[in-house]
């Protein structure tokens, strides 16, 4: 391929991509937006309709709120201090711990189990499935027996008057109301609820996993302080599709929380009562056995009374024996406590602290141990096993248990020493009693043992009564401030969604306009040409959607004719004043930009003034003008330059245009550039300039071959055709370069095929001729219609 005057693509004249402006042209954008108002209205309507459909089939979610007052222990129980000293109450009043417990998974699993929240019932709709609850369900489902390994499963249920049809696991069975139905989850029965209407589409029953349902419920729950600045009122809220279900869930959650709180408080006391009851049963058995033995011995040996001296010895021995038994009792309690601690299975076991221990220091350590256990249980509910805080709490419990074992060992030695001293005193009294008769001595021994057991029995009964009193005195640390209530629809926000739909409907076409404009690399508006080149725009030709033939009526009152007349006038301003314009070269950068169409119709416009005009088809490589006019092309420019024919033989008249002739290209030569350099070309132009008023040269594209540059010396004006939305922006700097370096004389730009794209004439200034045309049409219309109206 040859290049104009030896210009190579890699040279400084090579086409460079046009740089896009850094700032968005707001005026241009506003014009385009105004031009696309119908599309924006359509987009807004579509977006709004979509929003309406979304709101129609998206279930509304309500916010349900309840408020709970969490009191301190001192406020909850007036005997708190006494109970704490006895070691049977919790010492926690941390409101944040209580808030975490409310959302504990174990607590929520109880809630799910009590309300059967893992059973979801949905009725089939035309588009979606709608979840129903409570009295809306036309049947009552009751679980008779839960399977050993319940499996999550889904069933389809269809109701009728007499029974129901159940589909699931690839089976379809019919049942009567009240029949026991075996499912993968449980054995169930279904009873009819006559208050609710049957849905003809049927129902879906889903048995979900309880643990997963508890986790899902935890995500829905929100527990916060009602007052950000502090206080003890906790606000519990959740979002649910069915407000009635949400109210029932929150109220039941409060009940479950209170029950669990009271159960934790009573745990120590219940274990203490169990320990005391076991001891009471054992001592009662031993006491009965001793009393029976004394009575039997007295009856068999016919002993009526004991001597006064023996009674004195007996009383002294009883006092010593009671003290010894007390010391041995404390020793036994310590041994039992030591064995109880050593047999612990986990660090969550607590120690009964009212089991008769007399040492206050040991009671204090036991209370500290139980407090640590409760703290660890709270941490387990809101943290993972790897939590460092949980590991530290476990280690603290282990350490305090070792401390307890050490203190118990020391106390045991103290009690053993005291018991040994009492045993020595008891032996002295035994020696004195031994001097009494044998029968009386034996009877005294039995009564003494029975008396000791009776004292221990009374002591244990007293402690058991105290523990029962403590159990009855425990109350909850909470009070319901507001039971659960529906606070209204939370989502979807209908007003916001409708507003968002309108905004999206407006922004969507605007974003498309901006994106399309930013990605566009074609010439679309006049300002782009004016900013990229100093070559003046002399003509703007609108796009003809319905064009009959290639020759337009340039003398009529129509937009395109007005534009060609304006072009005809403007080209005379490209030459200096007084200069006679004769030869006009018309070219473009690439093929298809409309240079042949412009050449033909410009000649037509010039000919309408009476000027003698000729068109030269110098596009020797790809001639199209002769084909458009359907003119014989056997003889033409290539024949004349080659020396085969004369000028007169190749001049042909254009039948459709008066005063207009044409010289076609002739057969396509193998060396067009060399032909154009022939002296015959100069002779041709010399002859034609004498014979014709205007010469229109339709040449090959300047961006592809050198033909236009080779015949430029014979021309007066050069028109470069740019096609709207086809010519690349990168061509504009190249045109400016050719003009600045005077490669062509008196250059002008003609913008062809301008499409009115809804931007209200902002792209190019051809609005006047179009408005003029409409005004003329309006005048014709009024001229014919007004007389008719007046008549």
TORTORTI-36767 format. One line per 2 residues: number of its first residue (from 1); for each residue x, y, z of C-alpha. Coordinates in nm, 3 decimals, decimal comma. Each point is the difference from the previous one (the first is absolute). Example, Ala and Ser with C-alpha at 12.3 -4.5 7.8 and 13.67 -1.06 7.14 Angstrom:
# residues 2
1> 1,230/-0,450/0,780; 0,137/0,344/-0,066 $
***
This chain:
# residues 791
1> 0,000/0,000/0,000; 0,127/0,350/-0,089 $
3> -0,017/0,295/0,240; -0,047/0,375/-0,076 $
5> 0,333/0,158/-0,094; 0,192/-0,280/0,162 $
7> -0,159/0,045/0,347; 0,045/-0,318/0,203 $
9> -0,230/-0,111/0,281; 0,284/0,017/0,250 $
11> 0,081/0,359/-0,088; -0,116/0,308/0,188 $
13> -0,297/0,021/-0,238; -0,134/-0,340/0,095 $
15> -0,348/0,006/0,151; 0,004/0,019/0,379 $
17> -0,297/-0,087/0,216; -0,197/0,307/0,090 $
19> 0,019/0,080/0,365; -0,335/0,020/0,171 $
21> -0,078/0,310/0,202; 0,073/-0,036/0,369 $
23> -0,323/0,167/0,104; -0,349/-0,109/-0,089 $
25> -0,185/0,246/-0,220; -0,301/0,067/0,222 $
27> -0,187/0,203/-0,261; 0,034/-0,279/-0,251 $
29> -0,108/-0,254/0,260; -0,307/0,203/0,096 $
31> -0,102/0,033/-0,364; 0,032/-0,374/-0,050 $
33> -0,196/-0,071/0,317; -0,272/0,236/-0,114 $
35> -0,004/-0,173/-0,338; -0,045/-0,339/0,169 $
37> -0,291/0,105/0,221; -0,237/-0,255/-0,158 $
39> 0,246/-0,280/0,075; 0,055/0,130/0,352 $
41> -0,377/0,000/0,055; -0,019/-0,359/-0,129 $
43> 0,289/-0,107/0,229; -0,163/0,170/0,298 $
45> -0,330/-0,177/-0,070; 0,174/-0,336/-0,039 $
47> 0,202/0,050/0,320; -0,311/0,108/0,190 $
49> -0,196/-0,298/-0,130; 0,286/-0,228/0,109 $
51> -0,007/0,160/0,345; -0,376/-0,058/0,023 $
53> 0,047/-0,367/-0,091; 0,280/-0,030/0,256 $
55> -0,218/0,150/0,271; -0,290/-0,220/-0,106 $
57> 0,189/-0,327/0,038; 0,251/0,090/0,273 $
59> -0,142/-0,079/0,346; -0,009/0,292/0,240 $
61> 0,219/-0,043/0,307; -0,119/0,146/0,330 $
63> 0,206/0,112/0,298; -0,115/-0,147/0,331 $
65> 0,138/0,153/0,323; -0,015/-0,097/0,369 $
67> 0,164/0,168/0,299; 0,136/-0,177/0,307 $
69> 0,131/0,149/0,324; 0,303/-0,192/0,132 $
71> 0,023/0,075/0,374; 0,300/-0,035/0,227 $
73> -0,001/-0,278/0,255; -0,054/0,247/0,286 $
75> -0,313/0,130/-0,177; -0,129/-0,343/-0,094 $
77> 0,026/-0,157/0,348; -0,001/0,175/0,337 $
79> 0,174/-0,299/0,159; 0,278/0,012/-0,258 $
81> 0,278/0,066/0,252; -0,112/-0,283/0,227 $
83> -0,036/-0,243/-0,291; 0,340/0,096/-0,138 $
85> 0,163/-0,065/0,337; -0,160/-0,344/0,000 $
87> 0,158/-0,060/-0,345; -0,314/-0,090/-0,187 $
89> -0,045/0,298/-0,235; 0,171/0,134/-0,309 $
91> 0,206/0,316/0,030; -0,047/0,125/-0,359 $
93> -0,169/0,328/-0,078; 0,183/0,070/-0,323 $
95> -0,273/0,112/-0,238; 0,215/-0,069/-0,305 $
97> 0,036/-0,364/0,102; -0,379/-0,022/0,021 $
99> -0,029/0,153/-0,348; 0,236/-0,265/-0,137 $
101> -0,192/-0,277/0,174; -0,325/0,114/-0,166 $
103> 0,160/-0,079/-0,339; 0,169/-0,322/0,120 $
105> -0,052/-0,294/-0,237; -0,102/-0,240/0,280 $
107> -0,273/0,240/0,111; -0,124/0,050/-0,355 $
109> -0,009/-0,376/-0,059; -0,241/-0,028/0,294 $
111> -0,208/0,276/-0,159; -0,003/-0,175/-0,340 $
113> -0,101/-0,327/0,166; -0,282/0,155/0,205 $
115> -0,160/0,183/-0,298; 0,095/-0,251/-0,275 $
117> 0,165/0,284/-0,190; 0,195/-0,248/-0,211 $
119> -0,324/-0,106/-0,172; -0,073/0,240/-0,287 $
121> -0,335/-0,005/-0,179; -0,038/0,189/-0,329 $
123> -0,296/0,025/-0,232; 0,056/-0,019/-0,374 $
125> -0,066/0,318/-0,197; -0,006/0,085/-0,369 $
127> 0,351/0,145/0,012; 0,151/-0,064/0,344 $
129> -0,059/-0,201/0,314; -0,138/0,192/0,297 $
131> 0,082/-0,104/0,355; -0,302/-0,025/0,231 $
133> -0,026/-0,033/0,377; -0,252/-0,047/0,277 $
135> -0,370/0,031/-0,082; 0,075/0,054/-0,371 $
137> 0,092/-0,368/-0,031; -0,309/-0,206/-0,096 $
139> 0,132/-0,303/0,187; 0,164/-0,079/0,332 $
141> 0,320/-0,204/-0,009; 0,098/-0,180/0,319 $
143> 0,316/-0,201/0,065; -0,081/-0,332/0,167 $
145> 0,349/-0,145/0,021; 0,333/0,135/-0,119 $
147> 0,213/-0,247/-0,193; 0,325/-0,125/0,155 $
149> 0,191/0,161/-0,283; -0,228/0,270/-0,141 $
151> 0,088/0,106/-0,353; -0,074/0,333/-0,164 $
153> -0,260/-0,053/-0,270; -0,265/0,178/-0,207 $
155> -0,351/-0,120/-0,085; -0,284/0,126/-0,218 $
157> -0,345/-0,012/0,160; -0,336/0,035/-0,176 $
159> -0,316/0,034/0,210; -0,360/-0,093/-0,072 $
161> -0,313/-0,037/0,212; 0,060/-0,355/0,119 $
163> 0,378/-0,019/0,026; 0,324/0,092/-0,165 $
165> 0,255/-0,118/-0,252; 0,370/-0,005/0,096 $
167> 0,276/-0,006/-0,262; 0,362/-0,059/0,090 $
169> 0,294/-0,238/-0,040; -0,134/-0,095/-0,341 $
171> -0,328/-0,123/0,151; -0,358/0,129/0,002 $
173> -0,240/-0,120/0,268; -0,349/0,093/0,115 $
175> -0,095/0,030/0,367; -0,299/0,091/0,210 $
177> 0,014/0,273/0,261; 0,138/-0,139/0,325 $
179> 0,200/-0,283/-0,159; 0,356/-0,047/0,120 $
181> 0,239/0,081/-0,282; 0,359/-0,123/0,001 $
183> 0,251/0,248/-0,142; 0,379/0,017/-0,008 $
185> -0,014/0,250/0,285; -0,272/-0,126/0,236 $
187> -0,335/-0,170/0,034; -0,265/0,267/-0,049 $
189> -0,376/0,047/-0,014; -0,193/0,256/-0,205 $
191> -0,333/0,144/0,111; -0,224/0,237/-0,197 $
193> -0,030/0,364/0,108; -0,347/0,103/-0,126 $
195> 0,063/0,369/0,069; 0,257/0,030/-0,281 $
197> -0,070/-0,027/-0,372; 0,171/-0,275/-0,202 $
199> 0,247/0,112/-0,265; -0,064/-0,194/-0,324 $
201> 0,371/0,016/-0,088; 0,091/-0,208/0,306 $
203> 0,264/0,045/0,269; 0,365/-0,076/0,057 $
205> 0,114/-0,136/0,338; 0,370/0,028/0,078 $
207> 0,162/-0,169/0,300; 0,325/0,188/0,065 $
209> 0,289/-0,074/0,236; -0,058/0,147/0,347 $
211> 0,358/0,114/0,046; 0,009/0,174/-0,337 $
213> -0,335/0,161/0,073; 0,139/0,128/0,332 $
215> 0,300/0,149/-0,182; -0,231/0,163/-0,254 $
217> -0,215/0,141/0,279; 0,310/0,138/0,174 $
219> 0,088/0,194/-0,315; -0,346/0,156/-0,003 $
221> 0,015/0,104/0,367; 0,142/0,332/0,113 $
223> 0,066/0,061/0,371; 0,108/0,350/0,105 $
225> -0,029/0,235/0,291; -0,309/0,214/-0,036 $
227> 0,201/0,307/0,102; 0,343/0,042/-0,154 $
229> 0,117/0,195/0,302; -0,061/-0,291/0,235 $
231> -0,279/-0,144/0,208; -0,132/-0,349/0,056 $
233> -0,278/-0,019/-0,258; 0,080/-0,240/-0,286 $
235> -0,176/0,032/-0,335; -0,053/-0,330/-0,183 $
237> -0,105/0,029/-0,363; -0,025/-0,215/-0,310 $
239> -0,109/0,027/-0,362; -0,261/-0,250/-0,118 $
241> -0,241/-0,037/-0,291; -0,285/-0,092/0,233 $
243> -0,038/0,247/0,289; -0,219/-0,238/0,203 $
245> 0,276/-0,261/-0,009; 0,262/0,259/0,096 $
247> -0,209/0,110/0,300; -0,044/-0,359/0,115 $
249> 0,373/-0,072/-0,044; 0,114/0,299/0,208 $
251> -0,251/-0,061/0,280; 0,095/-0,367/0,015 $
253> 0,370/0,093/-0,010; -0,048/0,213/0,311 $
255> -0,174/-0,292/0,175; 0,278/-0,242/-0,097 $
257> 0,267/0,249/0,111; -0,167/0,051/0,339 $
259> -0,042/-0,375/0,049; 0,366/-0,064/-0,084 $
261> 0,111/0,281/0,231; -0,205/-0,140/0,288 $
263> 0,125/-0,351/-0,075; 0,361/0,118/0,023 $
265> -0,070/0,169/0,334; -0,163/-0,315/0,143 $
267> 0,268/-0,238/-0,123; 0,226/0,031/0,311 $
269> -0,289/-0,016/0,244; -0,149/-0,309/-0,166 $
271> 0,329/-0,186/0,018; 0,036/0,097/0,368 $
273> -0,351/-0,126/0,077; 0,076/-0,330/-0,173 $
275> 0,318/-0,042/0,205; -0,185/0,078/0,327 $
277> -0,286/-0,237/-0,082; 0,245/-0,284/-0,058 $
279> 0,169/0,068/0,336; -0,335/0,030/0,182 $
281> -0,110/-0,338/-0,135; 0,326/-0,161/0,113 $
283> -0,003/0,153/0,352; -0,371/-0,078/0,043 $
285> 0,067/-0,364/-0,074; 0,287/-0,016/0,249 $
287> -0,205/0,183/0,271; -0,292/-0,237/-0,035 $
289> 0,234/-0,292/0,020; 0,160/0,126/0,327 $
291> -0,334/0,085/0,165; -0,134/-0,343/-0,083 $
293> 0,316/-0,167/0,137; -0,025/0,197/0,331 $
295> -0,366/-0,084/0,042; 0,061/-0,368/-0,073 $
297> 0,295/-0,019/0,244; -0,203/0,169/0,278 $
299> -0,292/-0,239/-0,055; 0,212/-0,314/-0,008 $
301> 0,200/0,090/0,315; -0,302/0,146/0,188 $
303> 0,180/0,324/0,079; -0,239/0,260/0,143 $
305> 0,231/0,302/0,073; 0,360/0,100/0,020 $
307> 0,170/0,104/0,324; 0,043/0,368/0,078 $
309> 0,376/-0,026/-0,010; -0,019/-0,184/-0,331 $
311> -0,224/0,275/-0,129; 0,256/0,264/0,098 $
313> 0,275/-0,191/-0,176; -0,229/-0,046/-0,294 $
315> -0,071/0,374/-0,031; 0,370/0,084/0,011 $
317> 0,076/-0,269/-0,252; -0,279/0,131/-0,225 $
319> 0,145/0,351/0,000; 0,347/-0,132/-0,087 $
321> -0,144/-0,241/-0,252; -0,212/0,272/-0,164 $
323> 0,304/0,220/-0,039; 0,198/-0,289/-0,138 $
325> -0,281/-0,087/-0,240; -0,015/0,364/-0,111 $
327> 0,370/-0,002/-0,071; -0,024/-0,336/-0,175 $
329> -0,305/0,127/-0,190; 0,194/0,296/-0,131 $
331> 0,281/-0,242/-0,087; -0,243/-0,222/-0,191 $
333> -0,141/0,306/-0,184; 0,352/0,100/-0,097 $
335> 0,076/-0,352/-0,120; -0,325/-0,007/-0,198 $
337> 0,078/0,342/-0,144; 0,351/-0,109/-0,091 $
339> -0,132/-0,313/-0,170; -0,269/0,210/-0,178 $
341> 0,262/0,238/-0,140; 0,239/-0,274/-0,107 $
343> -0,282/-0,175/-0,188; -0,094/0,307/-0,208 $
345> -0,049/-0,086/-0,370; 0,044/0,351/-0,137 $
347> 0,076/0,355/0,100; -0,373/0,084/-0,024 $
349> -0,087/-0,194/0,320; -0,087/0,214/0,301 $
351> 0,045/-0,072/0,376; -0,297/-0,001/0,240 $
353> 0,095/0,265/0,255; -0,270/-0,065/0,267 $
355> 0,097/-0,357/0,085; 0,084/0,076/0,367 $
357> 0,348/0,144/-0,036; 0,089/0,204/0,309 $
359> 0,313/0,169/-0,127; -0,085/0,344/-0,147 $
361> 0,331/0,019/-0,188; -0,080/-0,325/-0,178 $
363> -0,353/0,127/-0,082; 0,151/0,312/-0,152 $
365> 0,229/-0,204/-0,226; -0,295/-0,219/-0,107 $
367> -0,203/0,312/-0,089; 0,293/0,132/-0,202 $
369> 0,021/-0,336/-0,181; -0,372/0,005/-0,088 $
371> 0,026/0,359/-0,125; 0,285/-0,100/-0,231 $
373> -0,206/-0,294/-0,133; -0,294/0,229/-0,081 $
375> 0,231/0,246/-0,175; 0,147/-0,282/-0,210 $
377> -0,351/-0,121/-0,096; -0,089/0,350/-0,122 $
379> 0,323/0,018/-0,204; -0,073/-0,338/-0,159 $
381> -0,333/0,129/-0,129; 0,151/0,297/-0,183 $
383> 0,350/-0,113/-0,101; 0,188/-0,288/-0,165 $
385> 0,214/-0,267/0,177; 0,313/0,178/-0,128 $
387> -0,086/0,325/0,176; 0,293/0,099/0,232 $
389> -0,248/0,134/0,256; -0,173/-0,339/0,015 $
391> 0,333/-0,180/0,043; 0,094/0,235/0,285 $
393> -0,337/-0,057/0,175; 0,052/-0,379/-0,023 $
395> 0,349/0,029/0,147; -0,129/0,222/0,284 $
397> -0,256/-0,269/0,093; 0,270/-0,269/0,002 $
399> 0,224/0,217/0,222; -0,273/0,080/0,253 $
401> -0,091/-0,370/0,021; 0,359/-0,083/0,087 $
403> -0,013/0,272/0,265; -0,320/-0,154/0,139 $
405> 0,160/-0,346/0,024; 0,297/0,154/0,185 $
407> -0,222/0,186/0,250; -0,215/-0,310/0,056 $
409> 0,313/-0,200/0,083; 0,108/0,255/0,262 $
411> -0,348/0,014/0,156; -0,019/-0,380/0,011 $
413> 0,319/-0,018/0,208; -0,140/0,264/0,241 $
415> -0,326/-0,191/0,045; 0,187/-0,329/0,047 $
417> 0,212/0,153/0,284; -0,307/0,141/0,176 $
419> -0,181/-0,333/-0,035; 0,299/-0,181/0,149 $
421> -0,003/0,228/0,310; -0,372/-0,057/0,043 $
423> 0,059/-0,372/-0,032; 0,241/0,013/0,299 $
425> -0,263/0,179/0,213; -0,257/-0,248/-0,112 $
427> 0,223/-0,291/0,108; 0,023/0,143/0,353 $
429> -0,378/0,014/0,025; -0,022/-0,352/-0,144 $
431> 0,224/-0,125/0,277; -0,229/0,156/0,259 $
433> -0,307/-0,142/-0,166; 0,166/-0,342/-0,018 $
435> -0,031/-0,023/0,375; -0,379/-0,008/-0,042 $
437> -0,180/-0,330/-0,057; 0,051/-0,141/-0,349 $
439> -0,368/0,016/-0,108; -0,029/0,364/0,098 $
441> 0,323/0,082/-0,178; -0,118/-0,154/-0,326 $
443> -0,336/0,178/0,017; 0,172/0,332/0,066 $
445> 0,224/-0,055/-0,305; -0,295/-0,067/-0,229 $
447> -0,193/0,306/0,123; 0,307/0,215/-0,037 $
449> 0,050/-0,108/-0,363; -0,366/0,052/-0,079 $
451> 0,013/0,349/0,152; 0,299/0,092/-0,216 $
453> -0,172/-0,122/-0,314; -0,316/0,189/0,096 $
455> 0,197/0,325/0,034; 0,160/-0,053/-0,342 $
457> -0,339/-0,081/-0,150; -0,152/0,323/0,134 $
459> 0,296/0,199/-0,129; -0,038/-0,143/-0,351 $
461> -0,377/0,064/0,002; 0,063/0,361/0,096 $
463> 0,246/0,045/-0,288; -0,240/-0,165/-0,246 $
465> -0,277/0,242/0,105; 0,237/0,294/-0,048 $
467> 0,087/-0,120/-0,351; -0,370/-0,042/-0,089 $
469> -0,063/0,355/0,121; 0,279/0,129/-0,222 $
471> -0,140/-0,191/-0,298; -0,342/0,157/0,049 $
473> 0,144/0,349/0,042; 0,181/0,015/-0,337 $
475> -0,163/0,238/-0,250; 0,084/0,126/-0,349 $
477> 0,227/0,298/-0,053; -0,224/0,130/-0,280 $
479> -0,331/0,176/-0,048; -0,182/0,045/-0,330 $
481> -0,027/0,371/-0,078; -0,177/-0,042/-0,336 $
483> -0,120/-0,325/-0,141; 0,075/-0,061/-0,369 $
485> -0,189/0,223/-0,242; 0,003/0,066/-0,374 $
487> 0,179/0,326/-0,083; -0,105/-0,006/-0,366 $
489> 0,159/-0,092/-0,331; 0,379/0,021/-0,003 $
491> 0,075/-0,132/-0,347; -0,053/0,050/-0,283 $
493> -0,016/0,378/0,022; -0,262/0,057/-0,268 $
495> 0,055/0,373/-0,033; 0,377/-0,041/-0,026 $
497> -0,025/-0,281/-0,256; -0,240/0,200/-0,219 $
499> 0,226/0,304/0,022; 0,304/-0,217/-0,077 $
501> -0,181/-0,145/-0,303; -0,063/0,349/-0,135 $
503> 0,363/0,100/0,058; 0,127/-0,318/-0,170 $
505> -0,241/0,058/-0,289; 0,149/0,347/-0,048 $
507> 0,364/-0,091/0,062; 0,008/-0,313/-0,213 $
509> -0,042/0,175/-0,340; 0,218/0,289/0,121 $
511> 0,280/-0,242/0,089; -0,041/-0,167/-0,338 $
513> 0,030/0,340/-0,168; 0,313/0,090/0,198 $
515> 0,159/-0,344/-0,052; -0,081/0,001/-0,370 $
517> 0,141/0,351/-0,034; 0,320/-0,092/0,188 $
519> 0,058/-0,313/-0,209; -0,089/0,166/-0,330 $
521> 0,293/0,056/-0,239; -0,207/0,136/-0,289 $
523> -0,078/0,361/-0,088; -0,337/0,085/0,152 $
525> -0,019/0,376/0,049; 0,123/0,322/-0,148 $
527> 0,206/0,101/0,302; 0,226/-0,304/-0,039 $
529> 0,094/0,116/-0,350; 0,049/0,361/0,105 $
531> 0,221/-0,102/0,293; 0,217/-0,233/-0,210 $
533> 0,062/0,197/-0,320; 0,013/0,355/-0,132 $
535> -0,156/-0,106/-0,332; -0,341/0,173/-0,024 $
537> -0,327/-0,190/-0,029; -0,166/0,123/-0,320 $
539> -0,287/-0,246/-0,023; -0,221/-0,218/0,219 $
541> -0,216/-0,257/-0,177; -0,275/-0,185/0,182 $
543> -0,064/-0,372/-0,025; -0,270/-0,097/-0,251 $
545> -0,185/-0,299/0,136; -0,228/-0,038/-0,303 $
547> 0,192/0,113/-0,306; -0,121/-0,057/-0,354 $
549> 0,314/-0,031/-0,212; 0,337/0,166/0,055 $
551> -0,101/0,341/-0,140; -0,197/0,216/0,237 $
553> -0,213/0,300/-0,085; 0,239/0,280/0,084 $
555> -0,236/0,271/-0,125; -0,303/-0,100/0,204 $
557> -0,098/0,113/0,349; 0,128/-0,297/0,193 $
559> 0,274/-0,032/0,262; 0,260/-0,175/-0,216 $
561> -0,051/0,241/-0,289; 0,043/0,295/0,237 $
563> 0,320/-0,155/0,135; 0,152/-0,048/-0,346 $
565> -0,086/0,359/-0,089; 0,174/0,111/0,319 $
567> 0,304/-0,213/-0,095; -0,003/0,153/-0,349 $
569> 0,019/0,344/0,155; 0,259/-0,082/0,267 $
571> 0,263/-0,148/-0,236; 0,041/0,342/-0,162 $
573> 0,120/0,138/0,333; 0,291/-0,248/-0,001 $
575> 0,178/0,189/-0,282; 0,129/0,359/0,021 $
577> -0,229/0,283/-0,106; 0,004/0,053/-0,373 $
579> 0,136/-0,346/-0,069; -0,206/-0,197/-0,252 $
581> -0,085/-0,341/0,140; -0,008/-0,273/-0,262 $
583> 0,149/-0,331/0,115; -0,125/-0,177/0,317 $
585> 0,169/-0,317/0,123; -0,213/-0,224/0,219 $
587> 0,162/-0,279/0,201; -0,030/-0,183/0,329 $
589> 0,224/-0,200/0,226; -0,151/-0,341/-0,067 $
591> -0,255/-0,142/-0,239; -0,369/0,020/0,090 $
593> -0,007/0,352/0,146; -0,215/0,137/-0,288 $
595> 0,241/0,194/-0,223; -0,168/-0,125/-0,320 $
597> -0,345/0,094/0,134; 0,125/0,348/0,095 $
599> 0,180/0,043/-0,335; -0,311/-0,082/-0,199 $
601> -0,244/0,214/0,198; 0,238/0,294/0,034 $
603> 0,029/-0,004/-0,380; -0,380/-0,011/-0,015 $
605> -0,025/0,299/0,232; 0,253/0,198/-0,206 $
607> -0,176/-0,092/-0,323; -0,333/0,135/0,128 $
609> 0,157/0,350/-0,009; 0,051/-0,043/-0,375 $
611> 0,371/-0,073/0,032; 0,150/-0,256/-0,238 $
613> 0,136/-0,275/0,225; 0,200/-0,320/-0,058 $
615> 0,079/-0,287/0,238; 0,330/-0,189/-0,028 $
617> 0,001/-0,354/0,137; 0,366/-0,009/0,107 $
619> -0,048/-0,290/0,237; 0,172/-0,228/-0,251 $
621> 0,037/-0,288/0,247; -0,360/-0,034/0,118 $
623> -0,232/0,202/-0,224; -0,355/0,029/0,136 $
625> -0,140/0,318/-0,150; -0,057/-0,153/-0,344 $
627> -0,179/-0,292/0,161; -0,220/0,233/0,205 $
629> -0,101/0,189/-0,317; -0,008/-0,318/-0,209 $
631> 0,229/0,166/-0,261; 0,202/-0,202/-0,250 $
633> 0,357/-0,026/0,129; 0,172/-0,167/-0,295 $
635> 0,175/0,325/-0,096; 0,129/0,237/0,260 $
637> 0,295/0,171/0,167; 0,226/-0,302/-0,011 $
639> -0,057/-0,032/-0,380; 0,071/0,371/-0,060 $
641> 0,317/0,016/0,214; 0,124/-0,316/-0,165 $
643> -0,036/0,186/-0,335; -0,269/-0,217/-0,153 $
645> -0,286/0,253/-0,034; -0,057/0,376/-0,011 $
647> -0,158/0,216/0,269; -0,322/0,047/-0,196 $
649> -0,050/-0,374/-0,019; 0,001/-0,052/0,377 $
651> -0,229/0,290/0,096; -0,354/-0,128/0,070 $
653> -0,313/0,188/0,096; -0,175/-0,078/0,331 $
655> -0,356/-0,066/-0,105; -0,161/0,081/0,335 $
657> 0,179/0,333/0,051; -0,007/0,297/-0,233 $
659> 0,327/0,178/-0,088; 0,200/-0,288/0,148 $
661> 0,248/-0,236/-0,174; 0,212/-0,282/0,130 $
663> 0,326/-0,169/-0,092; 0,005/-0,347/0,144 $
665> 0,311/-0,182/0,115; 0,010/-0,248/-0,284 $
667> 0,150/-0,347/0,037; 0,195/-0,043/0,326 $
669> 0,371/0,037/-0,083; 0,281/-0,195/0,158 $
671> 0,201/0,317/0,080; -0,244/0,281/0,096 $
673> 0,266/0,219/0,169; 0,227/-0,007/-0,306 $
675> -0,291/0,095/-0,228; -0,080/0,305/0,211 $
677> 0,359/0,124/-0,040; -0,043/-0,004/-0,379 $
679> 0,007/0,339/-0,191; -0,338/-0,099/-0,144 $
681> -0,150/0,069/0,345; 0,116/0,362/-0,016 $
683> -0,137/0,033/-0,352; -0,333/-0,135/0,116 $
685> -0,037/0,258/0,279; 0,115/0,281/-0,231 $
687> -0,272/-0,088/-0,250; -0,277/-0,048/0,255 $
689> 0,071/0,329/0,180; -0,063/0,178/-0,327 $
691> -0,317/-0,190/-0,088; -0,174/-0,027/0,339 $
693> -0,084/0,237/0,285; 0,057/-0,262/0,277 $
695> 0,203/-0,321/0,013; -0,086/-0,248/0,276 $
697> 0,269/-0,263/0,060; -0,110/-0,320/0,175 $
699> 0,334/-0,148/0,105; 0,120/-0,305/0,190 $
701> 0,014/0,009/0,385; 0,302/0,201/0,115 $
703> 0,064/-0,229/0,293; 0,062/-0,303/-0,220 $
705> 0,180/0,113/-0,322; 0,187/0,300/-0,141 $
707> -0,238/0,076/-0,290; -0,156/0,310/0,158 $
709> 0,342/0,149/0,079; 0,115/-0,052/-0,356 $
711> -0,284/0,204/-0,155; -0,020/0,259/0,281 $
713> 0,202/0,249/-0,208; -0,288/0,031/-0,249 $
715> -0,260/0,092/0,264; -0,120/0,322/0,166 $
717> -0,186/-0,147/0,301; 0,025/-0,334/0,181 $
719> -0,303/-0,138/0,183; 0,068/-0,278/0,252 $
721> -0,309/-0,211/0,070; -0,057/-0,116/0,359 $
723> -0,288/-0,235/0,066; -0,192/0,036/0,325 $
725> 0,051/-0,304/0,228; 0,232/-0,170/-0,253 $
727> 0,315/0,208/-0,027; 0,246/-0,066/0,282 $
729> 0,095/0,286/0,230; 0,363/-0,092/-0,066 $
731> -0,039/0,124/-0,358; -0,058/0,362/0,109 $
733> 0,361/0,074/0,110; 0,122/-0,148/-0,330 $
735> -0,229/0,234/-0,199; 0,129/0,293/0,205 $
737> 0,357/-0,107/-0,075; -0,065/-0,007/-0,375 $
739> -0,153/0,346/0,016; 0,280/0,151/0,207 $
741> 0,265/-0,134/-0,236; -0,195/0,121/-0,305 $
743> -0,029/-0,342/-0,156; -0,337/0,114/-0,140 $
745> -0,121/0,345/-0,097; -0,284/0,174/0,184 $
747> -0,122/-0,301/0,195; -0,351/-0,025/0,136 $
749> -0,192/-0,272/0,182; -0,342/-0,132/-0,097 $
751> -0,176/-0,210/0,266; -0,221/-0,255/-0,170 $
753> -0,290/-0,220/0,110; -0,072/0,179/0,330 $
755> -0,258/-0,191/0,200; -0,234/0,177/0,236 $
757> 0,060/-0,221/0,304; -0,239/0,170/0,237 $
759> 0,250/0,261/0,118; -0,209/0,291/-0,131 $
761> 0,242/0,111/-0,269; 0,294/0,021/0,240 $
763> 0,219/-0,232/-0,209; 0,005/0,217/-0,312 $
765> -0,151/0,327/-0,104; -0,247/-0,102/-0,268 $
767> -0,303/0,100/0,205; -0,069/0,314/-0,203 $
769> -0,065/-0,169/-0,331; -0,215/-0,265/0,164 $
771> -0,203/0,262/0,184; -0,030/0,202/-0,318 $
773> -0,129/-0,307/-0,182; -0,257/-0,065/0,273 $
775> -0,114/0,362/-0,007; -0,049/-0,016/-0,377 $
777> -0,200/-0,321/0,033; -0,205/0,161/0,274 $
779> -0,073/0,298/-0,225; -0,118/-0,229/-0,282 $
781> -0,220/-0,189/0,240; -0,158/0,317/0,138 $
783> -0,048/0,140/-0,350; -0,220/-0,295/-0,092 $
785> -0,171/-0,063/0,333; -0,094/0,357/0,105 $
787> -0,250/0,061/-0,283; -0,164/-0,330/0,084 $
789> -0,024/0,096/0,369; -0,136/0,348/-0,081 $
791> -0,267/-0,149/-0,227 $
***
